[in-house]
Amino acid sequence: MSALRGAVEQNNEFASYVFHTQGVCPPEIHFRLSGEDTVHQVRFVGGGCPGNALLVARLVDGKPMNAIVEYLSGIECRNDTSCPDQLARAFAAVKKGDLQPAATFKVAEDAVSRARVCFIGNLDGNLEVLTALLHAVKYEHVHAVYGIGNLTGLSEQNDNVVSMINKHKIQAIAGQLDWQYAQGKEAAPVAPLSLKNRDILLRLPQVLVFQIGDQKGMAFYGRYIQDLPGYSDFAPFALEMNMVCDLTRFMKDESVFPALEAMTPQFSVRLVVFSESGEWKHHDVGGVMFLGIGSAYENGFINWGILENTADGLKYQVRKTRFSPE
């Protein structure tokens, strides 16, 4: 499957698009097309009037793109445009070939080279744990805090956790539950997320690329990325993810490490961080450092990882301190 078709769902032939708006409140419009031009699942993401956005989405769902453009074009709200008008412009960009299907998974980059970073993982929607972690990390003098997925969990505190992550500008990636909840698929006893926080989760990347010292790294949560519609083994960082998730079973099967070492020269990074296993791990194989980021809270302790660039190379430590949630 080509990169261009990376967002096509093979069974139903859906292609997903992300249009970056101009002059309106929501910064992005997400939508899907099936067949030639049938519109599905329009979503105005990141702001605006939710009632009007939902109305527009319902009215256009299942209709041919060409047939509805004339009803959307030219409507003004502010800045000589509007949300419906921007949607019409998105459709026009698709028709002209200026807007291509989105990649299967989103990759974000921290472009600043860091000397000392902190990893937190599997918060599971625990606000008390997140608060305690932020207090502890304050004394670590780190240059960045990276959240390695599953910020949310089977918790009624998910909304508050996402709000705090956003407030403190923690660079986070979406874990499996984060992705699920972003689609509005919470199940009892999980309290529904606010629209604002659902949009925050939806815009999280699945992969974070970062630089520490002169070493480039990538972080991802786990296997669910491989199950996203249109996932390709030829996508950027797919090799690293396949080796961690499938070949080594999250670095649990050391018998395959010789095979892993044979593949590491093809890696695009020298540091791979993952979190699905919920275990704190550290392996050096074939010149690549593999870090498993475990749960933020377990057995009466909060946990976090510190990675530092030193004169002797990268140094990694797992910190923990006793904590008793109220």
C-alpha positions in Angstrom: 0.0 0.0 0.0 1.4 3.4 -1.0 2.0 6.2 1.4 -0.7 8.2 -0.4 -3.2 5.5 0.4 -2.0 5.4 4.0 -5.3 6.5 5.4 -7.5 4.2 3.3 -9.5 1.6 5.2 -9.2 -1.5 3.1 -12.5 -3.1 3.9 -14.7 -0.1 3.3 -12.4 2.1 1.2 -12.5 5.2 3.3 -9.9 7.9 3.0 -9.3 10.3 5.9 -8.5 14.0 5.5 -7.3 16.8 7.7 -7.9 20.4 6.4 -6.1 23.3 8.2 -8.6 26.2 8.2 -8.1 29.9 7.9 -10.1 32.7 9.5 -12.4 30.5 11.7 -12.3 29.2 15.3 -11.6 25.5 14.8 -8.1 25.1 13.4 -8.8 21.8 11.7 -11.6 20.0 9.9 -11.4 16.2 9.8 -13.6 14.2 7.3 -13.6 11.0 5.4 -14.6 10.2 1.8 -15.7 6.9 0.4 -16.0 5.9 -3.3 -15.5 8.9 -5.5 -16.7 11.6 -3.2 -19.3 10.5 -0.6 -18.8 12.5 2.7 -18.6 10.9 6.1 -17.7 11.9 9.7 -17.1 15.6 9.3 -15.7 17.0 12.5 -14.6 20.6 13.3 -11.8 20.2 15.7 -10.4 22.6 18.3 -13.0 25.3 18.8 -16.1 27.0 17.4 -19.7 26.5 18.0 -20.3 22.8 18.7 -24.0 23.0 17.9 -23.6 24.5 14.4 -20.6 22.2 13.7 -22.7 19.1 14.6 -25.6 20.4 12.4 -23.3 20.8 9.4 -21.7 17.4 10.0 -25.1 15.7 10.1 -26.5 17.5 7.1 -23.6 16.5 4.8 -23.0 13.0 6.1 -23.5 10.4 3.3 -24.0 13.0 0.6 -21.8 13.4 -2.6 -19.2 16.1 -2.1 -19.9 17.7 -5.4 -23.6 18.0 -4.7 -23.2 20.0 -1.4 -20.3 22.3 -2.2 -22.6 25.0 -3.7 -24.7 25.1 -0.4 -21.6 25.6 1.7 -19.5 28.0 -0.4 -19.6 31.7 0.3 -21.3 31.6 3.7 -19.8 34.3 5.9 -19.4 34.4 9.7 -16.1 36.3 10.2 -13.0 37.2 8.2 -15.1 36.7 5.0 -15.5 33.0 5.6 -17.1 30.5 8.0 -16.9 26.9 9.0 -19.2 25.7 6.2 -17.3 27.8 3.7 -14.0 26.3 5.0 -15.4 22.8 4.5 -16.3 23.7 0.9 -12.7 24.9 0.4 -11.5 21.6 1.9 -13.6 19.7 -0.7 -12.3 22.0 -3.5 -8.7 21.2 -2.4 -9.4 17.5 -2.6 -10.9 17.9 -6.1 -7.8 19.9 -7.3 -5.4 17.3 -5.7 -4.0 19.9 -3.3 -5.3 18.0 -0.2 -4.1 14.4 0.0 -5.3 11.7 2.4 -3.8 12.0 5.8 -1.1 9.6 7.0 -2.3 6.6 9.0 -0.7 7.9 12.1 0.4 11.3 13.1 4.1 12.0 13.8 5.1 15.1 15.8 8.6 16.4 16.4 10.2 18.2 19.4 12.6 20.3 17.3 14.7 21.5 20.3 17.7 19.4 21.3 17.3 18.5 25.0 20.0 17.6 27.5 17.7 16.1 30.2 14.1 14.8 29.7 11.5 13.0 31.8 9.2 10.2 30.6 5.9 9.4 32.3 3.6 6.6 31.2 0.2 5.0 31.8 -1.4 7.6 34.0 -4.7 5.8 33.5 -6.7 9.0 34.3 -5.4 9.3 37.8 -5.3 13.0 38.6 -3.7 12.6 42.0 -0.8 10.6 40.5 -0.3 13.2 37.8 -0.3 16.0 40.4 2.3 14.1 42.5 4.4 13.4 39.5 4.5 17.0 38.4 5.5 18.1 41.9 8.3 15.5 42.0 9.6 16.2 38.4 9.8 20.0 39.3 13.0 19.1 41.3 14.5 17.1 38.4 15.5 20.2 36.4 14.4 18.6 33.1 14.1 20.4 29.8 11.0 18.5 28.7 8.4 16.1 30.0 7.1 13.5 27.6 3.8 11.6 28.3 4.1 8.2 26.6 0.4 7.3 26.1 -2.7 6.2 28.1 -3.1 9.5 29.8 -6.7 8.4 30.3 -8.1 5.2 31.7 -11.1 3.7 33.3 -11.5 6.8 35.4 -13.9 9.6 36.1 -10.9 12.0 36.3 -10.0 11.8 32.6 -11.3 15.3 31.8 -9.2 16.8 34.6 -6.1 14.8 33.6 -6.3 15.9 30.0 -6.9 19.5 31.1 -3.8 19.4 33.3 -1.7 17.8 30.6 -2.7 20.6 28.3 -2.2 23.3 30.9 1.4 22.2 31.7 2.1 21.8 28.0 3.3 18.3 28.4 4.3 16.8 25.1 2.2 13.6 24.9 1.4 10.9 22.5 -1.9 9.0 22.3 -2.2 5.6 23.8 -4.8 3.1 22.8 -7.4 4.4 25.3 -6.6 8.0 24.4 -7.3 7.2 20.8 -10.5 5.3 21.6 -11.8 8.1 23.8 -11.0 10.7 21.2 -13.5 8.9 18.9 -16.2 9.1 21.6 -16.0 5.5 22.6 -15.9 5.7 26.3 -17.7 2.9 28.2 -19.1 2.9 31.8 -17.8 3.7 34.3 -15.8 6.2 32.3 -17.4 9.7 32.4 -17.7 11.2 28.9 -15.0 13.7 28.0 -15.8 17.3 27.3 -15.7 18.2 23.6 -12.7 20.4 24.2 -10.7 17.6 25.8 -11.9 15.0 23.2 -10.4 17.3 20.5 -7.2 17.6 22.5 -6.8 13.8 22.5 -7.8 13.6 18.8 -4.9 16.0 17.9 -2.3 14.1 19.8 0.3 12.4 17.7 0.9 8.6 17.8 4.6 9.1 17.4 6.9 11.7 19.0 10.4 12.3 17.5 12.9 14.1 19.7 16.6 14.9 20.1 18.7 14.4 23.2 22.3 15.5 22.8 23.3 14.3 19.3 21.0 11.3 19.5 17.6 11.1 17.7 14.8 9.2 19.4 11.2 8.2 18.7 8.5 7.4 21.2 5.2 5.5 20.6 2.7 3.7 22.8 2.3 0.3 21.3 0.5 -2.2 19.0 -2.7 -0.3 18.4 -1.0 1.9 15.8 -0.4 -1.2 13.6 -4.2 -1.8 13.7 -5.1 1.6 12.4 -6.8 1.5 9.0 -4.2 1.6 6.2 -1.1 1.0 8.4 1.9 0.3 6.2 5.1 -1.5 7.0 6.8 1.1 4.8 5.6 4.1 6.8 8.2 6.2 8.7 9.2 4.4 12.0 7.1 1.3 11.1 10.2 -0.8 11.2 11.1 0.3 14.8 7.5 -0.3 15.9 7.3 -3.7 14.2 10.5 -4.9 15.8 9.4 -3.8 19.3 5.8 -5.0 19.2 6.1 -8.2 17.1 9.6 -9.5 16.9 10.6 -9.0 20.5 7.1 -8.8 22.2 8.0 -5.5 23.8 11.6 -6.7 24.5 10.4 -9.7 26.5 11.9 -12.3 24.1 15.6 -11.9 24.4 16.2 -15.0 22.3 15.4 -12.8 19.2 17.8 -10.0 20.1 20.4 -11.3 17.5 17.8 -10.9 14.8 16.9 -7.5 16.2 20.6 -6.4 16.2 20.7 -7.4 12.5 17.9 -5.0 11.8 19.0 -2.0 13.8 21.3 -0.6 11.1 18.1 0.1 9.1 16.6 2.2 12.0 16.2 5.9 11.5 16.8 6.6 15.2 19.2 5.4 17.9 16.7 5.6 20.8 13.3 3.8 20.8 10.7 4.5 23.6 7.5 2.5 24.1 4.9 2.0 26.8 2.2 -0.6 26.1 3.7 -3.3 28.2 3.5 -1.2 31.4 6.9 -2.4 32.5 10.1 -0.3 33.1 12.7 -1.7 30.8 16.1 -0.7 29.5 18.0 -2.6 26.8 20.9 -1.7 24.5 20.9 -3.8 21.3 22.8 -3.1 18.1 23.7 0.4 19.1 20.1 1.3 19.9 18.8 2.1 23.3 15.3 0.6 23.9 13.3 2.1 26.9 10.1 0.6 28.1 8.1 3.2 30.1 6.1 1.6 32.8 3.1 2.6 34.9 3.1 6.0 36.6 1.7 4.4 39.8 2.2 0.8 41.1 2.7 -0.9 44.4 2.4 2.2 46.4 5.0 4.2 44.4 4.9 6.8 41.7 7.4 6.3 38.9 9.1 8.3 36.2 12.1 7.9 33.9 15.0 10.4 33.5 17.2 10.4 30.4 20.2 12.6 30.4 23.0 13.4 27.9 26.3 13.3 29.8 30.0 13.4 28.8 29.9 9.6 28.9 26.9 9.3 26.7 23.2 8.8 27.5 22.4 7.9 31.1 18.9 6.5 32.0 17.4 6.1 35.5 14.0 5.1 36.8 12.9 7.2 39.8 10.3 6.3 42.3 8.9 7.6 45.5 6.3 6.3 47.9 2.8 7.7 47.3 -0.6 6.9 48.9 -3.6 8.2 46.9 -6.3 9.6 49.2 
